[in-house]
Amino acid sequence: MEITVKEFRHVELITITGRVDSVEAARLVHALKAAHDQGRYKLVIDMRQVEYMSSAGFRALGDAQRNSQRHPQGEVILTQVPSHIHEALDLVGFTEYFKIIDPVSAALEYAGNLPDGLSSAEAEPSAPNP
């Protein structure tokens, strides 16, 4: 597994390549924690090249989302999720827990434009009142 990190003004883009098995998930945890330790709570995770993700990988994503959302402007957004990974995310209920926005540029724009103090759930347009 390879992890690359690119910092933008208000967002950190973390790209994962390869297999996120139970051994490699510790490296993912470390990368996500490093972002939080640097005060970066708006994260976009590019999963386009993820071949496999174990439950430990899903746990790392869930923990990162919880940690990010402890901060008013925090959010983890997934992008370019392969269909087989998306199905697994859906099975464990994570598709309701994460924003999944494609392509990467749209996810970065969305995360960069989240007003401080507003989570993505609150930024969703509300349904019109009848």
N, C-alpha and C positions, 0 to 999 in steps of 0.2 A: 504494500500500500504506500502511496505517496500522498503527501499533503502539502499544498502550496498556499501561502497566505499573501494577500495583497490588500494593503490598507488604502482606503479612500477617505475623504474628508470626514464623513459621518458613519461610514459603514466599513466592515471588514469582510472581504470575500475569501472564503476558505474553499479550496477545490480539492476534492478527494478523488484519487485514481486507484483502481484495483479492488482488492478484496478487504473488507473490514470484518475480519474474523475475531474470535474472542481474544487472541493474542494481540492483534494489531489495534483493537479498539482502545487499548491503553494509550496509544500514540494520539488517537483522535481526542480522547479525553484531555490529554496534555495540551493539544493545540487549542481546544475550546476554552480550557481553563486559562491558558496564557492570554487569550484575547480578553477575558473577563478581568484578569489581574492587571491588564493595561488600561482598564476602564472602557473597554470596547464592548458594548452590549447590543448593538445592532449588527447582526451577523447574517450574511447570505452564504448558504452552503450549496456549492455547485456539485451535484451528484451525477453529472452526465456520464462519467467514466467509472462509476462504481459497478463492479461485477457482482458483488455479493455483500450482504450486510447481516451479521449475526445479531442475536438479541443484545449482546454487549454493545454493539454499535448503535442500536436503537436506544438503549439506555443512555448512552453518551449524549445523543441528540436530545432526549427528553430532559436530562439533567441540565444541559446547556439552555434549553428553553425556560425551564424553571428559574435558573439563575439569572437569565437575561430579564425575565419578566418581573423580577424583584426590583428592578430599576424602572422608573417611570417611562423612559424612552426605549427600553430594551425589547428586542424581538429577534428570534431566529427564523429566517425565511429559507425555505428549500427551493432549489431551482434545478431544472433539467433532470428530474428524477426518472430513471428508467422504469418501464412499465412493471417489471417483476419486483422492483423495490417498492414501487407505489402500491402494488397489491399487498405486499407485506405490511407496509405502513398502514394501509386501510384495515387489515386484519387485526392489528394491535390498537386501532383507534387513534393513530397519530394524525390521520388526515384532517381531523377536526381540531387538533392541537397546534398544527403548523399551517402557515400560509405556504402554498406551493404556487410559485409564479414563474412563468417562462416568457421569454428567454432570460438569460442572465442579466442583460441590460435593463429589462423591465423590473426585475427583482431588486437590482441596485437602485434604480430610480425610486421605486416604491419605498424601500428602506431609508433612502436618503431624504425622502420628503415626508416621512412620518414626523409630525410635529412633536417636539419634546413634551413628554408627559402624556402621550397618547399611544396606546398599544394598537396593534393592527385590528384586534377584535372591535375596539371602539372606533376605529377609522372606517369600518365598513359602513356603506350607506344603509340607513334604516329603511325598512319596508314602508311603503306609503300607507297612511291610515285611510281606511275606506270611508 
